[in-house]
Amino acid sequence: MKKLFFTCLSLAILAVAYGISFGLPQQVTGIWSDAPTETARAPEGGRSGARGRNRATTVVLAPLEERAYTLVLRTVGSAVSINRTEVTASDAGEVVETALQANRMVEKGDFLLRLDDRTEQLALKIAEASRDQAQDTVTRYEGLRKNGSSVVTDVALSEARVALRLAEANVGLAEVALDDLTITAPISGRLGLSDVNVGDRLSSGEAIVTIDDTSSLLATFEVPERSIGLLAEGKPVLVSTPTYAGHLFEGEIIAFDSRLDSVTRSATVEAEIDNSEGLLLAGMTFVIRMTDETAPLPVVPATAITWDRSGAGIWVVKDDSARRVPVTIRYREGDQVWVETDTPLGARIAVEGASKLREGVPVTTAGSRKGLGA
């Protein structure tokens, strides 16, 4: 009995909810009403729904405009110093003096390191003594010949002069050997870390320290095949790095590869980045952005685009009637769509309510926009 009661109560609640949402059927209202009701008859010539086909559709219109689209390419790359070098020992020896403080700015020719050069200094003194002796011999022989002495022959004077040239060459060799033991900066820039200390013994060709001229960096990145049209020498690029959020660095393309990579289908590009502020370091990872503008194209709001089996289209309104025109979508950005269409510029198109339109249906406007960008 209790189960039957709850069943009847549930049906009553459903009936009340139905009546509130959709109204009561005419048969029920006729029973409750004192006056009899008549069932509405459809007008001649069709059902009542036919009137809906003649009812005007309300839309918002705007003139078709064109605007250039800004192509944006974002890619990731890394950078190295344009001018950079690794200083190496040109000769073997023991380190007796260094000036290798990391991150110190140096100018070309500044002292960096000196190896033990006692042997080379002695060799230079010996060479200089031999040169001086040869010079004295040549001077004495020339003095005797000038005084008319026949003791010194032409052959002896010539041999003395050759001995002098050889002695001078030996001095030059000794000076070069001595200079090789003093390492100076080959370029201006910033010193890197070095683990060379006084007392270490270096081998010939052993690395000592790196120097990077970071006033300009060389960023290397890949550009996919679809964006090759953006590449041109001198084209500006914008560079950002997570280290300095919100700070944009400027640069320009200086070179790019003449062929695509067969695997990645992309081209390698090099851009010079201005680092006159000295904030960037070689080896940093950068986000690189390039932009380019297309030729002006018709642009419509996304709400103006409708779809059917033939594809995308827009509704053009003329003389209070609508006609659907197919379009080809080229680009999207936010709620704006750039398209290709035969519709002339300035034509009125439905930008709101387009999904309700049908061919031949009268159109009324609820308002209009001054332009699609409004």
VENURPE-V355454 format. One line per field, one symbol per residue. phi: phi as a letter, one per 20 degrees, with the letter a starting at -180 (. if undefined). burial: b if it has 24 or more other ideal C-beta (glycine too) atoms within 12 Angstrom, else e. A space follows every 50 residues. Layout:
# VENURPE-V355454
phi = ???
burial = ???
This chain:
# VENURPE-V355454
phi = .ffffffffffffffffffffdneffffffffefefddffdfffnqffff fffeffeecddbffccbfdefcddbdbcccffdbbdfcfeberefdbcbd ffmfecdgnffdacegcfffffffffffffffffffffffffffffenfe feefffffffffffffffffffffffffffededffcerdfefcdecfof ddefnffdadcceefcddedbddfgfdfffeafnffcdccbgfcfndddd bbfdabfebeffeelbdecdcedfcffmeedfnfecedcccbdefgcgcc fffeeccbfepeacdddblmcdcecfcdfdbcbmddcecdbefffnfece dcnffefcgnfgccdeqbdfafef
burial = eeeeeeeeeeeeeeeeeeeeeeeeeeeeeeeeeeeeeeeeeeeeeeeeee eeeeeebebbbbbbbbbebeeebebebbbbbbbbbebbbbbebbbeebbb eeeeebeeebebbbbbbeebeeebeebeebbeebeebbeebeeeeeeeee ebeeeebeebeebbeebeebbeebeebbebbbbbbbbebbbbebebeeee ebeeebebbbbbbbbbbbbbbbbeeebbebbeeebbbbbbbeeeeeeebb bbbeebeeeeeeeeebbbbbbbbbbeeeebbbebebbbbbeeeeeebbbb bbbbbbeeeeebbbbbbeeeebbbbebebbbeeeebbbbbbebeeebbbb bbbbeebbeebebeeeeebeebee
